[in-house]
């Protein structure tokens, strides 16, 4: 096929998160069962078979792929992978969701100047920057409306984020960042919320089968005392985001779903050559520093994520019971205990990760 998929899915070493690597392999194995394929442990790839019995590869990359990577692998549409493909790297990160500051010194290739206006109040007030001087200007402007959250765009599970409340704190926080890394990856500064509830809203498609879902995220504490992702309780339905939005929900949840749908449409209309079979959006609901309610999309995930085991379990439940239209599943990540899964759970990882330490990752059907 001309490309080495190991560049997208490297095998773990002592510096990698082994639990993520192991989870992707379990995702591949279970997806193979759903599509009657054969899981290939190398590169998290599945060999499927078409209607004439001819083999075809199906990929499960650990990250959103660039168009060039996808082309080298023969990935041409959403039916070729569980994940997504974008033309420029920043589109796959938190940076895509906010505008640049006026007169920005650094503008990445492929940037869509009109996207920030098109997204509007779908996201929280904020800026994306690719230069520390731009970041200082962005943070200074945002501080006029309250505390500001600084977010590395490639970090996951809330790691590396810091909240600043004054110009001095802003300058100190920015001084600790690597200028080269900010130029390469970008940095997001946005309004900070308190009393936050984070919804996971999205859709997944495996060949001719689709689900959509909403869920609430849990947080936990890792071995370093940092607050990190602790799992998701997922409510899945058959169909896509339109079918999900047609359900009867509270005003808060209905608004979160509609903002996720608008974000999804706007991003995919804003850049040509994108496609994704797995679309997940984190939407925050909380209060600003004046106590006003705010709801906004925080980021997207067009790749295997923390909620994926629950998504796969929903697909399995629907496949097993054609009369079932709703299912609630939960993914759980427990730090500090490598034997924490209850009876009946499907274990994705249980062991001592070289980076994260002792932990257990499992999924269960709730109802």
Buried (B, 14 or more C-beta within 10 A) or exposed (E): EEBEBEEBBEEBEEEBBBBBBBBBBBBBBBBBBBBEBEBBEEBBBBBBEEEEEEEEBBBBBBBBBBBEBBBBBEBEEBBBBBBBBBBBBBBBBBBBBBBBBEEBBBEBEEBBEEBBEBBEEBBBBBBBBBBBBBBBBBBBBBBEEBBBBBBBBBEBBBBBBBEBEEEEBBBEBBEEBEEEEBBEBBBBBBBBBEEBBBBBBBBBBBEEBBBBBBBBBBBBEBBEEBEBBBBBBBBBBBBBBEBBBEBEBEEEBBBBBBBBBBBBEBBBEBBEEBBBBBBBBBBBBBEBEEEEEBBBBBBBBBBBBBBBBBBBBBBBBBEEEEEBEBBBBBBBBBBBEBEBBEEEBBBBBBBEBBBBBBBBBBBBBEE
